[in-house]
Amino acid sequence: MRFLKDPLLHFALLGALLFAAYQWIGAPGKEEPRGRILVDDAVLESLEQGFQAVWKRPPNEAERTGLIEDYVAEQLLYREALRLGLDEGDVVIRRRLRQKMEFLLQDQLAQLEPSETELAAFYEENAQRYRRTPRLSFVQVYLGSGAGGDAAEALLAKLREGGDLDFDALGQPSLLPRIVRSENAGAVGRLFGEEFAQALLEGQTGVWFGPVPSSYGKHLVLLEEREEGRLPPLDEVRGDVLRDYRFQKGEETQAALIERLKENYEIVLPEDEGQ
C-alpha cells in the first residue's frame, strides 16, 4: 500500500501524535513547583463535573470544600509517592501509563479521515476481507448414518412428488435444524460438514436431491435458494472499511512511534550484558 508506506505521511502523523502526547503529559518546566498545589477554575470545574456525574446534581458549598480538600490530599500523596520513587518497578503503574498512551494514540487516530482515493485503494487491496460468501436456504431430511439404497430412493421419489407431507415424521430424528434460512455457507459447512455445504453450493435449486453426506450421516435436501457470493461496492461496506483502515493505520503508526522513541534510549538486552 503505497500511501500507507509514504514516509512523509508517517512523519506528519508522528509529529502530530508526539505533539499531542507532549501537551497531554506536560512539557518540562510547565509543572507546578514542587511546593505549590494550584486549584484553579479548571481544576474546580473538573471536580464539580465528576461529582455531578455521580450524584446527578452540583455540589453544595460544604461538598465543594470537601472535593478541594480531597484533591489537595491526593496531590500531596501523589507527589510524595513520586519523590520516594514508589512508581518505579510497579508493573500496575507501568501498564496503566502504557494504556493511557495507547488511548491517546487511538483518540488521535479515531479522527483520521482518509481521502476517497486512499480509502478506495485500501478497499481494493483488502477486497477478500469484505467479500460476501454465498448464503443457502434449504430443507433437509436426515436419513441416518447408514442409510441409502432403495429406502432412500423411495423417500426421495415421495418428496419429489410433493403433496401434504409431515416432514417431522420423515427420516430419522436428530438435533439438526430441519429448515435453514439464508445461512452463510461457511456456517452451514461448520454445522453439517464441508462436503454437505459444497453439495448445496453445486446443487440445483427447487428440487429434492440426495443422499447428501454430512458429518452425521446422509440427508435428502431441497435447496430452496442460493444467494451467490459477491463483492459489495465500497459504499455498502464503507463503515467496515473505514474502521479497518483506522485500525491498521493505528497499528502501523504505533509501531513507527515505538521505533522513533527508541532513538532516545539506550536499550540493553540480556545478551548485551557483560559485553
Secondary structure as GFF3:
##gff-version 3
##sequence-region A 1 275
A	DSSP	alpha_helix	2	5	.	.	.	ID=ss1
A	DSSP	alpha_helix	7	25	.	.	.	ID=ss2
A	DSSP	alpha_helix	41	55	.	.	.	ID=ss3
A	DSSP	alpha_helix	61	83	.	.	.	ID=ss4
A	DSSP	alpha_helix	91	110	.	.	.	ID=ss5
A	DSSP	alpha_helix	116	125	.	.	.	ID=ss6
A	DSSP	alpha_helix	127	130	.	.	.	ID=ss7
A	DSSP	beta_strand	135	144	.	.	.	ID=ss8
A	DSSP	alpha_helix	149	161	.	.	.	ID=ss9
A	DSSP	three_ten_helix	167	169	.	.	.	ID=ss10
A	DSSP	beta_strand	179	184	.	.	.	ID=ss11
A	DSSP	alpha_helix	185	192	.	.	.	ID=ss12
A	DSSP	alpha_helix	194	202	.	.	.	ID=ss13
A	DSSP	beta_strand	208	213	.	.	.	ID=ss14
A	DSSP	beta_strand	218	227	.	.	.	ID=ss15
A	DSSP	three_ten_helix	234	237	.	.	.	ID=ss16
A	DSSP	alpha_helix	238	262	.	.	.	ID=ss17
A	DSSP	three_ten_helix	270	272	.	.	.	ID=ss18
###
